Structures are given as structure tokens and as C-alpha cells.
């Protein structure tokens, strides 16, 4: 059994420093440095290209993540529109971050005359390891947990964070941990594919990442109980992930047939 110690890491001059923010900053730094390394060594990019790209990814990624989350929770934000900018109160989405990040990447690529599809391949490697690290922010926020369990690695969730139907339960599946481990597996697979030099066409690595991550997301979302929105009794994230898999597989087939 384990439990989150607190949301707050420390206070500096009366300002609270949150674990979530520190972990997200660490995840971004690691992801950028890993992508920059692979981009230089395996994709013939100039050194620090990904570092220069990072501000675009961060700004557009955060905007996309927040706007996507607000759209999914439009009833609340229509009632309290000032909460849209209150990102410290929580509420971001990885699917929104991916959409925003791709927009930022495309703008950067066009400005610097770099193949945007190749940049997507390079960034996919860093994103996978960044996600593995970033999921631990959910641990300190007592979120992204699954159904009740008594397994040895059960996660204690304080009453104030439990959904109403589960107020009588104390221990839950650490869904964030499952996804973090699976994200590491994705990172290892992508790394091995790059080193094998078997991906002959730009875009294949990014498509494989999208397929693998979408499968992981479907598995994790299938037993999470704190998903943002449901349609037909299923989390929206599952429908989005299925759509991503279908499109990504179709594009992989097209790439394969083109040589």
C-alpha cells in the first residue's frame, strides 16, 4: 500500500510549490533532452533543434491541454468562465496537449524549413518518456486512480478525492502507475525501432507511438473511475483513442504501400 504525502512540496515566501508542477517541469526537460539526443544522432537534425522547438511545444501544448479539458467540461466553465485560466486548480488533457503540440511543431517547422513529419517522429520518443514521468504528478494530486482493490500495491485515496459512489472504499488501483510503466515500455519500443533503422519512411515512428499509446489509454481508461466525461457509458478518451488507432493504422498501411 502507498499513499500521496501531499500536493505541496514546499512554500517559498508564502508561495506554494506543488509536486505536480515540479514533476511536469522535470518531465518536459527530460522529454526535450531525450528527443534532442535522438534527433541529432539518428535523424540528422542540427544539435539543439528540439531545444529551440521546446517553447512552441510547451506553449501550444499547455493551451491545447487546457482548452480540450474545458471543452469536455463546458457546463462548469460556462458557469464559471474565470476558472478557464485557473490552471493551478487542475484540469489538463493529454489528447489536447498532443493536438496543441502538433500545431506548435508545425509552425516551428514551417518557420525553420524543417520536415514537420520528421520532427513528429523525433518528438514521439521524448513524449513517451515525458508521459511516464508526468503521470507521477497524478499520484501527488490523488487523481487518475482506478476501481477499488486490495492488491499489495493498492493506493490509498483520502475521502475528499473519492467519487461519491466510492466514499466507503479506501484503496484503489493506481491507474497512474500502470500507465507510467506502460509508457516506459512504449519508450523502449520506440528507441529500439529507431536504433534498428528499419523505419524507412518519415512518420512511421510517430504513428506507431500513437497506436501504442492509444492502446495503453484504452486499457487504463477501462477501469478508471475519475474520467472527465462519458458517452454511452464509456470515457470519451476511449472513443478518441479508437479513432486515433484507426487513422494511424490506415496511414501506416498507406506508407507501407508507397514503399
C-alpha positions, 0 to 999 in steps of 0.5 A: 500500500502507498499513499500521496504525502501531499500536493505541496512540496514546499512554500517559498515566501508564502508561495506554494510549490506543488509536486505536480508542477515540479514533476511536469517541469522535470518531465518536459526537460527530460522529454526535450533532452531525450528527443534532442539526443535522438534527433541529432544522432539518428535523424540528422537534425542540427544539435539543439533543434528540439531545444529551440522547438521546446517553447512552441511545444510547451506553449501550444501544448499547455493551451491545447491541454487546457482548452480540450479539458474545458471543452469536455467540461463546458457546463462548469466553465460556462458557469464559471468562465474565470476558472478557464485560466485557473490552471493551478486548480487542475484540469489538463488533457493529454489528447489536447496537449498532443493536438496543441503540440502538433500545431506548435511543431508545425509552425516551428517547422514551417518557420525553420524549413524543417520536415514537420513529419520528421520532427513528429517522429523525433518528438514521439520518443521524448513524449513517451518518456515525458508521459511516464514521468508526468503521470507521477504528478497524478499520484501527488494530486490523488487523481487518475486512480482506478476501481477499488482493490486490495492488491499489495500495491493498492493506493490509498485515496483520502475521502475528499478525492473519492467519487461519491459512489466510492466514499466507503472504499479506501484503496484503489488501483493506481491507474497512474502507475500502470500507465507510467510503466506502460509508457516506459515500455512504449519508450523502449519500443520506440528507441529500439525501432529507431536504433534498428533503422528499419523505419524507412519512411518519415512518420512511421515512428510517430504513428506507431507511438500513437497506436501504442499509446492509444492502446495503453489509454484504452486499457487504463481508461477501462477501469478508471473511475475519475474520467472527465466525461462519458458517452454511452457509458464509456470515457470519451478518451476511449472513443478518441483513442479508437479513432486515433488507432484507426487513422494511424493504422490506415496511414501506416498501411498507406506508407507501407504501400508507397514503399 
